[in-house]
Amino acid sequence: MADLFARPDAPASSALAEPSDLDVAISVAQQLLDSGNVAILRESLRILLRALDAEPVTEAEAVRRSVDAQFPAVAAFLAEERGERQ
C-alpha cells in the first residue's frame, strides 16, 4: 500500500509521524473527488476547510474563538462551565 502522507523532503525517521490535519483532509478530498454523493462531497469540503481553519462560522462562534485565542485561561474556565473538554 502506498504511503499517502510521505513527503520527498521529509527525513526517513519522520515516516512514522502522525499526518497533520491538512494531510488527512487532502487525502480524504482526493479519495472522494469522484464521488457522486453530495453529502460525502460536503463533508469532505467541511473537513478540508476545518484543516485550513477557514470553515464558516456564526458571529457568536467567531467571537468565542477570538476570546479563546486571546485569553486561554478564560476559555478553559468557560469550556469547563459549559461541560466541554479542551
N, C-alpha and C positions, 0 to 999 in steps of 0.2 A: 504494500500500500504506500502511496506517495505521501511524503511529509508536506502537507499543505501550508505549514507555518514556517518552513525553513527559509532562511534568507541567505543569499550567496555571500553577503558580507559579514555574517554572524560567525563568531568563533565556534569551533566544534563542541566546546564544553557547554555552550548555551543551548544545544539541541534539546535538552530535557526541560528547559524553562517553559513555564506556562505561557500560552499565547495571550497577547493583550486583548482587551475587549474589541479593539478595532480589527485585529487579525481575525477574531472569531466572526465579527459582523461581516467582514468582507467575504470570508469563506462561505457563510450562510447565504449571503446575497448571490454569490457566484453559483452555488448549487441550486438555488431556487429561481434563477434568472429565466429559465424556460418554462416555469410553472404557469399553467393557465388558471390557477386558483387565485382569485382576487384576495381572499383572506390571507393566504400564505404570502403573497407579494406585499400586502400591507404590513404584516408582521415583520417581514424581512426588512422593509424600509424603516420601520419603527426601531428595530434593533440597531440598524446602521446609524440612524440619527442619534440614538442614545449614546452609542460608542463615540460619536463625534461631539457629544454634548450640545446637540443642535435640535433636539426634539421640541416641538411646540408646547408651550405651557400656558396656563392661565396667568393672569396678572398676580393673583394671590400666591400661586406657586413660584412665580419669578421672584416675588418679594421674599418668600420664605427661603429660597435658595440663596438669595443675596445676603440675608441675615445670617444664614448658616455659614456662608463663606467668610464673612467678616467677623463673626462672633461665635466661634466653635463651642465655647463653654456654654453660652446661652442656648445654642442649637441643641447640644446634648441634653441640657436640662429640659427644654421644651419637648424634645422627642421622647424623653423618659416620661414626662407628664402625659403625653398622648399615648403612651404604651408601645412606642416604636423602639426598635433597637437600631443603633448606629454602629 
